[in-house]
Structure formats: C-alpha cells, structure tokens
Amino acid sequence: MRLLRVGGTWERLLQQVQAATDAAGKIDREISVGSTIVGAHRHAAGARTDPPPTPASKGVEQAVRQDETPWHSLVGRLVEVVLGVRAWAARGAGAPANST
C-alpha cells in the first residue's frame, strides 16, 4: 500500500473510481463522515479499581439448572416454541396436533 500511495497510483485509481461513480450519479454529496480516535490509559478512562460485586443467589431454580449449558437451555426453549406453534397451528386448522 505504501508503494501505491508514494507512487501516486492509489490517488489515480481513487480519482478514476470517483469520476466514474460521479458520472453515473451514484455519489450522494449530502453525507459527511468523520472519525476521531483518541487513546487514553485505562486508568484515565475510569476503569474499575474494585472487583465487581458477586451476583445474588437466584434460588432453587438456579441450583437445578447449574449443570445446564446455555446450549441446552437454548435447545430446550426452541423445542418448547416449536411445540407451542404446532399446537397453535393445529387448533387454527382444526387438525390433530401431530399432523403435518
């Protein structure tokens, strides 16, 4: 990239692409984009110095699901939703719940 920039190749390519795009009417001149990058030391940015508080106990349900992974929870919830949708569709169509 440096060689393209130093030799002027990048600028010429950019000008050609801009000219072709402008001729086709595809440049929206109403948009302005700017960006600023500011780096600060993590202590200057207000980083915590104390450890985060420990979460409160969530009761028996948490203890029962402690060995359950998020994947199992997601699959279980998906099964519940699919069964609910099937039951809802069967009631709406007047068909048995196991028909397709």
C-alpha distances in whole Angstrom, upper triangle without the diagonal:
4,5,5,6,9,10,11,10,8,11,14,13,13,16,18,17,19,22,22,23,25,27,28,29,26,25,27,27,29,27,25,23,22,21,22,22,24,25,28,30,32,35,35,34,37,37,40,42,45,44,45,48,49,50,54,55,55,59,60,57,55,57,57,53,52,52,50,46,44,44,48,48,46,47,51,50,48,52,54,52,52,56,56,55,57,60,59,59,62,64,62,63,66,65,66,63,62,62,59
4,5,5,6,8,10,10,9,12,14,14,15,18,19,19,21,23,25,25,27,29,30,31,29,27,29,29,31,28,26,24,23,22,22,22,24,25,28,30,32,35,34,34,37,37,40,42,45,45,45,49,51,51,55,57,57,61,62,60,57,59,59,56,54,54,52,49,47,47,50,51,48,50,54,53,52,55,57,55,55,59,60,58,60,63,62,62,65,67,66,67,70,69,69,66,66,65,62
4,5,5,6,8,8,9,12,13,13,15,17,18,19,21,23,24,25,27,29,30,31,29,28,30,30,33,30,29,27,26,25,26,25,28,28,32,34,36,39,38,37,41,41,44,46,49,49,49,53,54,55,58,60,60,64,65,63,60,62,62,59,57,57,55,51,50,49,53,53,51,53,56,55,54,57,59,57,58,61,62,60,62,65,65,64,67,69,68,68,72,71,71,68,67,67,64
4,6,5,6,5,5,8,10,10,11,14,15,15,17,19,20,21,23,25,26,27,26,24,27,27,30,27,26,24,24,24,25,25,28,29,32,34,36,40,38,38,41,41,45,47,49,49,49,53,54,55,58,60,60,63,65,62,59,61,62,58,57,56,55,51,49,48,52,53,50,52,55,54,52,56,58,56,56,60,60,58,60,63,63,62,65,67,65,66,69,68,69,66,65,65,62
4,6,5,6,5,7,10,10,11,13,15,16,17,19,21,21,23,25,26,27,25,23,26,25,28,25,24,22,21,21,22,22,25,26,30,32,34,37,36,35,39,39,43,45,48,48,48,51,53,54,57,59,59,63,64,62,59,61,62,58,57,57,55,51,49,49,53,53,50,52,55,54,53,56,58,56,56,60,60,59,61,64,63,62,65,67,66,67,70,69,70,67,66,66,63
4,5,8,8,9,11,13,14,15,17,19,20,21,23,24,25,27,29,30,29,27,29,28,31,29,27,25,24,24,24,24,27,28,31,33,36,39,37,37,41,41,45,46,50,50,50,54,55,56,60,62,62,66,67,65,62,64,65,61,60,59,58,54,52,52,56,56,54,55,59,58,56,60,62,59,60,64,64,62,65,68,67,66,69,71,70,70,74,73,73,71,70,70,66
4,6,8,9,10,12,13,14,16,18,19,20,22,23,25,26,28,29,28,27,29,29,31,30,28,27,26,27,27,28,30,31,35,37,39,42,41,41,44,44,48,50,53,53,53,57,58,59,63,65,65,68,69,67,64,66,67,63,62,61,60,56,54,54,57,58,55,57,60,59,58,61,63,61,61,65,65,63,65,69,67,67,70,72,70,71,74,73,74,71,71,70,67
4,6,5,6,9,10,11,13,14,15,17,19,20,21,23,25,26,25,23,26,25,28,26,25,24,24,25,26,26,29,31,34,37,39,42,41,40,44,44,48,50,53,53,53,56,58,58,62,64,64,67,69,66,63,66,66,63,62,61,59,56,53,53,57,57,54,56,59,58,56,60,62,59,60,63,64,62,64,67,66,65,68,70,68,69,72,72,73,70,69,69,65
4,5,5,6,9,10,11,12,14,15,17,18,20,21,23,24,23,22,25,25,28,26,25,24,25,25,27,27,30,32,35,38,40,43,42,41,44,44,48,50,53,53,53,56,57,58,61,63,63,66,67,65,62,64,65,61,60,60,58,54,52,51,55,55,52,54,57,56,54,58,59,57,57,61,61,59,61,65,63,62,66,68,66,66,70,69,70,67,67,66,62
4,5,5,6,9,10,11,12,14,16,16,18,20,21,22,21,19,22,22,25,23,22,21,21,21,23,24,27,29,32,35,37,40,38,37,41,41,45,47,50,49,49,53,54,54,58,60,59,63,64,61,59,61,62,58,57,57,55,51,48,48,52,52,49,51,54,53,51,54,56,54,54,58,58,56,58,61,60,59,63,65,63,63,67,66,67,64,64,63,60
4,5,5,6,9,10,10,12,14,15,16,18,20,21,20,18,20,20,23,21,20,20,20,21,23,24,27,29,33,36,38,41,39,38,41,42,45,48,51,51,50,54,55,56,59,61,61,64,66,63,61,63,64,60,59,59,57,53,51,50,54,54,51,53,56,55,53,56,58,55,56,60,60,58,60,63,61,61,64,66,64,65,68,68,69,66,66,65,61
4,5,5,6,9,10,10,12,14,15,16,18,20,19,18,21,21,24,23,22,22,23,24,26,28,31,33,37,39,41,44,43,41,45,45,49,51,54,54,54,57,58,59,62,64,63,67,68,65,63,65,66,62,61,61,59,55,53,52,56,56,53,54,58,56,54,58,59,57,57,61,61,58,61,64,62,61,65,67,64,65,69,68,69,67,66,65,62
4,5,5,6,9,10,11,12,14,15,17,18,17,16,20,20,23,22,22,21,22,23,26,27,30,32,36,39,40,43,42,40,44,44,48,50,53,52,52,55,56,56,60,61,61,64,65,62,60,63,63,59,58,58,56,52,49,49,52,52,49,51,54,53,51,54,56,53,53,57,57,55,57,60,59,58,61,63,61,61,65,64,66,63,63,62,58
4,5,5,6,8,10,10,12,14,15,16,15,13,16,16,20,18,18,18,19,20,23,24,28,30,33,36,38,41,39,38,41,42,45,48,50,50,50,53,54,54,57,59,59,62,63,60,58,61,61,57,57,57,54,51,48,47,51,51,48,50,53,51,49,53,54,52,52,56,56,53,56,59,57,56,60,61,59,60,64,63,64,62,61,61,57
4,6,5,6,9,10,10,12,14,15,14,13,16,16,19,19,18,19,20,22,25,26,30,32,36,39,41,44,42,40,44,44,48,51,53,53,53,56,57,57,60,62,62,65,67,64,61,64,64,61,60,60,58,54,51,51,54,54,51,53,56,54,52,56,57,54,55,58,58,56,58,61,59,58,62,64,61,62,66,65,67,64,64,63,59
4,5,5,6,8,10,11,12,14,14,13,17,17,21,20,21,21,23,25,28,29,33,35,39,42,43,46,45,43,46,47,50,53,56,55,54,58,59,59,62,64,63,66,67,64,62,65,65,61,61,60,58,54,52,51,54,54,51,52,56,54,52,55,57,54,54,58,58,55,57,60,59,57,61,63,60,61,65,64,65,63,63,62,58
4,5,5,6,8,10,11,12,11,11,14,15,19,18,19,19,21,23,26,27,31,33,37,40,41,44,43,41,44,44,48,51,53,53,52,55,56,55,58,60,59,63,64,61,59,61,61,58,57,57,55,51,48,47,51,51,47,49,52,50,48,52,53,50,50,54,54,51,54,57,55,54,57,59,57,57,61,60,62,60,59,58,54
4,6,5,6,8,10,10,9,8,12,12,16,15,16,17,19,21,24,26,30,32,36,39,40,44,42,40,43,44,47,50,52,52,51,54,56,55,58,60,59,62,64,61,59,62,62,58,58,58,55,52,49,48,52,51,48,50,53,51,49,52,54,51,51,55,54,52,54,57,55,54,58,59,57,57,61,61,62,60,60,59,55
4,5,5,6,9,10,10,10,13,13,17,17,19,20,22,25,28,30,33,36,40,43,44,47,45,43,47,47,51,54,56,56,55,58,59,59,62,64,63,66,67,64,62,65,65,62,61,61,59,55,52,51,55,54,51,53,56,54,52,55,56,53,54,57,57,54,56,59,58,56,60,61,59,59,63,63,65,63,62,61,58
4,5,5,6,9,9,10,14,15,18,19,20,21,24,26,29,31,35,38,41,44,45,49,47,45,48,48,52,55,57,56,55,58,59,59,62,63,62,65,66,63,61,64,64,60,60,60,57,54,51,50,53,53,50,51,54,52,50,53,55,52,51,55,55,52,54,57,55,54,57,59,56,57,61,60,62,60,60,58,55
4,5,5,6,5,6,10,12,15,15,17,18,21,24,27,29,33,35,39,42,43,46,44,42,45,46,49,52,54,54,52,55,56,55,58,60,59,62,63,60,58,61,61,57,58,57,55,51,48,47,51,50,47,48,51,49,47,50,52,48,48,52,52,49,51,54,52,51,54,56,53,54,58,58,59,57,57,56,52
4,5,5,6,5,9,10,13,14,16,18,21,24,27,30,33,36,40,43,44,47,45,43,46,47,50,53,55,55,54,56,58,57,60,62,60,64,65,62,60,63,63,60,60,60,57,54,51,50,53,52,49,51,54,51,49,53,54,51,51,54,54,51,53,56,54,53,56,58,55,56,60,60,61,60,60,58,55
4,5,8,9,12,13,17,18,20,22,25,28,31,33,37,40,43,47,48,51,49,46,49,50,54,57,59,59,57,60,61,60,63,65,63,67,68,65,63,66,66,62,63,63,60,56,53,52,56,55,51,53,56,54,51,55,56,52,52,56,56,53,55,58,56,54,58,59,56,57,60,61,62,61,61,59,56
4,6,8,11,13,16,17,20,22,25,28,31,34,37,40,43,47,47,50,48,46,49,50,53,56,58,57,56,58,59,58,61,63,61,64,65,62,61,64,63,60,60,60,57,54,51,50,53,52,49,50,53,51,48,51,53,49,49,53,52,49,51,54,52,50,54,55,53,53,57,57,59,57,57,55,52
4,6,8,10,13,14,17,19,23,26,29,32,35,38,42,45,46,49,47,44,47,48,51,54,56,56,54,57,58,57,59,61,60,63,64,61,59,63,62,59,59,59,56,53,50,49,52,51,48,49,52,50,48,51,52,48,48,52,51,48,51,53,51,50,53,54,52,52,56,56,58,57,57,55,52
4,6,9,12,12,15,17,20,23,27,29,33,35,39,42,43,46,44,41,44,45,48,51,53,52,51,53,54,53,56,58,56,59,61,57,56,59,59,55,56,56,53,49,46,45,49,48,44,46,49,46,44,47,48,45,45,49,48,45,48,51,48,47,51,52,49,50,54,54,56,54,54,53,49
4,6,9,9,12,14,17,20,24,26,30,33,36,39,40,43,41,39,41,42,45,49,51,51,49,52,53,52,55,57,55,59,60,57,56,59,59,55,55,56,53,50,46,46,49,48,45,47,49,47,45,49,49,46,47,50,49,47,49,52,50,49,53,54,51,52,56,56,58,56,56,55,51
4,5,6,10,12,16,19,22,25,29,32,35,38,39,42,39,37,40,41,44,47,49,49,47,50,51,50,53,55,54,57,59,55,54,57,57,54,54,55,52,49,45,45,48,47,44,46,48,46,44,48,48,45,46,49,48,46,48,51,48,48,51,52,50,51,55,55,57,55,55,54,51
4,6,8,11,14,18,21,24,27,31,34,37,38,41,38,36,39,40,43,47,49,49,48,50,52,51,54,56,55,58,60,57,56,59,59,56,56,56,54,51,47,47,51,49,46,48,51,48,47,50,51,48,49,52,51,49,51,54,51,51,54,55,53,54,58,58,60,58,58,57,54
4,7,10,13,17,20,24,27,30,33,36,37,39,37,34,37,39,42,45,47,47,45,48,50,49,51,54,52,56,58,55,53,57,57,54,54,55,52,49,46,46,49,48,45,47,49,46,45,49,49,46,47,50,49,47,50,52,49,49,53,53,51,52,56,57,58,56,57,56,53
4,7,10,13,17,20,23,27,29,33,34,36,34,31,34,35,38,42,44,44,42,45,46,46,48,51,49,53,55,52,50,54,54,51,51,52,49,46,43,43,46,45,42,44,46,44,43,46,47,44,45,48,47,45,48,50,48,48,51,52,50,51,55,55,57,54,55,54,51
4,7,10,14,17,20,23,26,30,31,33,31,28,31,33,36,39,41,42,40,43,45,45,47,50,49,53,55,52,50,53,54,51,50,51,49,46,43,43,46,45,42,45,47,45,44,47,48,45,46,50,49,47,50,52,50,50,53,54,52,54,57,58,59,56,57,57,54
4,7,10,14,17,20,23,27,27,30,28,25,28,29,33,36,38,39,37,40,42,42,45,47,46,50,52,49,47,50,51,48,47,48,46,43,40,40,44,42,40,42,45,43,42,45,46,43,45,48,47,45,49,51,49,49,52,53,51,53,57,57,58,55,56,55,52
4,7,10,13,17,20,23,24,27,24,22,25,27,30,33,36,36,35,38,41,41,44,46,46,50,52,49,47,50,51,48,47,48,46,43,40,41,44,43,41,43,46,43,43,47,47,45,46,50,49,47,50,53,51,51,55,55,54,55,59,59,60,57,58,57,55
4,7,10,13,16,20,21,23,21,19,22,24,27,30,33,33,32,35,38,38,41,44,43,47,49,47,45,48,49,45,45,46,44,41,38,39,42,41,39,42,44,42,42,45,46,44,45,49,48,47,50,52,50,51,54,55,54,56,59,59,59,56,57,57,54
4,6,10,13,17,18,20,18,16,20,21,25,27,30,31,31,34,36,37,40,43,43,47,49,47,44,47,49,45,44,45,44,41,38,39,43,42,40,43,45,43,43,47,47,45,47,50,50,49,52,54,52,53,57,57,56,58,61,61,62,58,59,59,57
4,7,10,13,15,18,15,14,18,19,22,25,28,28,28,32,34,35,38,41,41,45,47,45,43,45,47,44,42,43,42,39,36,38,41,40,38,42,44,42,42,46,46,45,47,50,49,49,52,54,52,53,57,57,56,58,61,61,61,58,58,59,56
4,7,10,12,14,12,11,15,16,20,22,25,26,27,30,33,34,37,40,41,44,47,45,42,45,47,44,42,43,42,39,37,39,42,41,39,43,45,43,43,47,48,46,48,51,51,50,53,55,54,55,58,59,58,60,63,63,63,60,60,61,58
4,7,9,12,10,9,13,14,18,20,23,24,24,28,31,32,36,38,39,43,46,44,41,43,45,42,40,41,41,38,36,37,41,40,39,42,44,43,43,47,47,46,48,51,51,50,54,56,55,55,59,60,59,61,64,63,63,60,60,61,59
4,6,8,6,6,10,11,15,16,20,21,22,26,28,30,34,37,38,42,44,43,40,42,44,41,39,41,40,37,36,38,41,40,39,42,44,43,44,47,48,47,49,52,51,51,54,56,55,56,60,60,60,62,65,64,64,61,61,62,60
4,5,5,7,9,9,13,14,17,19,20,24,27,29,32,35,37,40,43,42,38,40,43,40,38,39,39,37,35,37,40,39,39,42,44,43,44,47,48,47,49,52,52,52,55,57,56,57,60,61,61,63,66,65,65,61,61,63,61
4,5,5,7,6,9,11,14,15,16,20,23,25,28,31,33,36,39,38,35,37,39,37,34,36,36,33,32,34,37,36,36,39,41,40,41,44,45,44,46,49,49,49,52,54,53,54,57,58,58,60,63,62,62,58,58,60,58
4,5,6,5,8,9,12,14,16,20,23,25,28,31,33,37,40,39,36,37,40,38,35,37,37,35,34,36,39,38,38,41,43,42,43,47,47,46,49,51,51,51,54,56,55,57,60,60,60,63,65,65,64,60,61,62,61
4,6,7,11,12,15,18,19,22,25,27,30,34,35,39,42,41,38,40,43,40,38,40,40,37,36,38,41,40,40,43,45,43,44,48,48,47,50,52,52,52,55,57,56,57,60,61,61,63,65,65,65,61,62,63,61
4,6,9,12,15,16,17,20,23,25,28,31,33,36,39,38,35,37,40,37,35,37,37,35,33,35,38,37,36,40,41,40,41,44,44,44,46,49,48,48,52,53,52,54,57,57,57,59,62,62,61,58,58,60,58
4,6,9,12,14,14,17,20,22,25,29,30,34,37,36,33,35,38,36,34,36,36,34,32,35,37,36,36,39,40,39,40,44,44,43,46,48,47,48,51,52,51,53,56,56,56,59,61,61,61,57,58,59,58
4,6,9,11,11,15,18,20,23,26,28,32,34,34,30,32,35,33,31,33,33,31,29,32,35,33,33,37,38,37,38,42,42,41,44,46,46,46,49,51,50,52,55,55,55,58,60,60,59,55,56,58,56
4,6,7,8,11,15,17,20,23,25,29,32,31,28,30,33,31,29,31,31,29,28,31,34,32,33,36,37,36,38,41,41,40,43,46,45,46,49,50,49,51,54,55,55,57,59,59,58,55,55,57,56
4,7,9,12,15,18,21,24,27,30,33,33,29,31,34,32,30,32,33,31,30,33,36,34,35,38,39,38,40,43,43,43,46,48,48,49,52,53,52,54,57,57,58,60,62,62,61,57,58,60,59
4,6,9,12,15,18,21,23,26,29,30,26,28,31,30,27,29,30,29,29,32,34,32,33,37,37,37,39,42,41,42,45,46,46,47,50,51,51,53,55,56,56,59,61,60,59,55,56,58,57
4,6,9,12,15,18,21,24,26,26,23,24,27,26,23,26,27,25,25,28,30,29,30,33,34,33,36,38,38,39,42,43,43,44,47,48,48,50,53,53,54,56,58,57,56,52,53,55,54
4,7,9,12,15,18,21,24,24,20,22,25,23,21,24,24,23,23,26,28,26,27,31,31,30,33,35,35,35,38,40,39,41,44,45,44,47,49,49,50,53,54,54,53,49,50,52,51
4,6,9,12,15,18,21,21,18,20,23,22,20,23,24,23,23,26,27,26,27,31,30,30,32,35,34,35,38,39,39,40,43,44,44,46,48,48,49,52,53,53,52,48,49,51,51
4,7,9,12,15,18,18,15,16,20,19,16,19,20,20,20,24,25,23,25,28,28,27,30,32,32,33,36,37,36,39,41,42,42,44,46,47,48,50,51,51,49,46,46,49,49
4,7,9,12,15,15,12,14,17,16,14,18,18,18,18,22,22,20,22,25,25,24,27,29,28,29,33,34,33,35,38,38,38,41,43,43,44,47,48,48,46,42,43,46,45
4,6,9,13,13,11,13,16,16,14,18,19,20,19,23,23,21,23,26,25,24,28,30,28,29,33,33,33,35,38,37,38,41,42,42,44,46,47,47,45,42,43,46,45
4,6,9,10,8,9,12,13,12,15,17,18,18,22,21,19,22,25,23,23,26,28,26,28,31,31,31,34,36,36,36,39,41,41,42,45,45,45,43,40,41,44,44
4,7,7,5,8,11,11,11,14,15,16,16,20,19,16,19,22,20,20,23,24,23,24,28,28,27,30,32,32,32,35,37,37,38,41,42,41,40,36,37,40,40
4,6,6,7,9,11,11,15,15,18,18,21,20,18,21,23,21,20,24,25,23,25,28,28,28,31,33,32,33,36,37,37,39,41,42,41,39,36,37,40,40
4,5,5,6,9,10,13,14,17,18,20,18,16,20,21,19,19,23,23,22,24,27,26,26,29,31,30,31,35,35,35,37,40,40,39,37,34,34,38,39
4,5,5,6,8,11,11,14,15,17,15,13,16,18,15,16,19,20,18,20,23,23,23,26,28,27,28,31,32,32,34,37,37,36,34,30,31,35,35
4,5,5,6,9,10,12,13,16,14,12,16,18,16,16,20,21,20,22,25,25,25,27,29,29,30,33,34,35,36,39,39,39,36,33,33,37,37
4,6,5,8,10,13,14,17,15,14,18,19,17,18,22,22,21,24,27,26,27,30,31,31,33,35,36,37,39,41,41,40,38,34,35,38,38
4,6,7,8,12,14,16,13,12,16,17,15,16,19,19,19,22,24,23,24,27,28,28,30,32,33,34,36,38,38,37,34,31,31,34,35
4,6,5,8,10,12,10,9,13,14,12,13,17,17,17,19,22,22,22,25,27,27,28,31,32,33,35,37,37,36,33,30,30,33,33
4,5,8,10,13,11,11,14,16,15,16,19,20,20,22,25,25,26,28,30,30,32,34,35,36,38,40,41,39,37,33,33,36,36
4,6,10,11,10,11,14,15,14,16,19,19,20,22,24,24,26,28,29,30,32,34,35,36,38,40,40,39,36,33,32,35,35
4,7,8,6,7,10,11,10,13,15,16,16,19,20,21,22,25,26,27,28,30,32,33,35,36,37,35,33,29,29,32,32
4,5,5,6,9,10,11,13,14,16,17,19,20,22,23,25,26,27,29,30,32,33,35,36,38,36,34,30,30,32,31
4,5,5,6,9,10,10,12,14,15,16,18,20,21,22,24,26,27,28,30,32,33,34,36,34,33,29,29,31,30
4,5,5,6,8,10,10,12,14,15,16,18,20,21,22,24,26,27,28,30,31,33,34,33,31,27,26,29,27
4,5,5,6,8,10,11,12,14,15,17,18,20,21,23,24,26,27,29,30,32,33,31,29,25,24,27,26
4,6,5,6,9,10,11,12,14,16,17,18,20,21,22,24,26,27,29,30,31,30,28,24,24,27,26
4,5,5,6,9,10,11,12,14,15,16,18,20,21,22,24,26,27,28,30,29,27,23,23,25,24
4,5,5,6,9,10,11,12,14,15,16,18,20,21,22,24,26,27,28,26,25,21,20,22,21
4,5,5,6,9,10,11,12,14,16,17,18,20,21,23,25,26,27,25,23,19,19,22,22
4,5,5,6,9,10,11,12,14,15,16,18,20,21,23,24,26,24,23,19,19,22,21
4,5,5,6,9,10,11,12,14,15,16,18,20,21,22,24,23,21,18,18,19,18
4,5,5,6,8,10,11,12,14,15,16,18,20,21,22,20,19,15,15,17,16
4,6,5,6,9,10,11,12,14,15,17,18,20,21,20,18,14,15,17,17
4,5,5,6,9,10,10,12,14,15,16,18,20,19,18,14,15,17,16
4,5,5,6,9,10,10,12,14,15,16,18,16,15,12,12,14,13
4,5,5,6,9,10,10,12,14,15,16,15,13,9,10,12,12
4,5,5,6,9,10,11,12,14,15,15,14,10,12,14,14
4,5,5,6,8,10,10,12,14,13,13,10,12,13,12
4,5,5,6,9,10,10,12,10,10,7,8,9,9
4,5,5,6,9,10,10,10,9,6,9,10,11
4,5,5,6,9,10,10,11,9,12,12,13
4,5,5,6,8,8,10,8,11,10,10
4,5,5,6,5,6,5,8,8,9
4,6,5,7,8,8,11,11,13
4,6,8,10,10,13,13,13
4,5,9,10,12,10,11
4,7,9,12,10,12
4,6,8,7,9
4,6,6,9
4,6,8
4,7
4
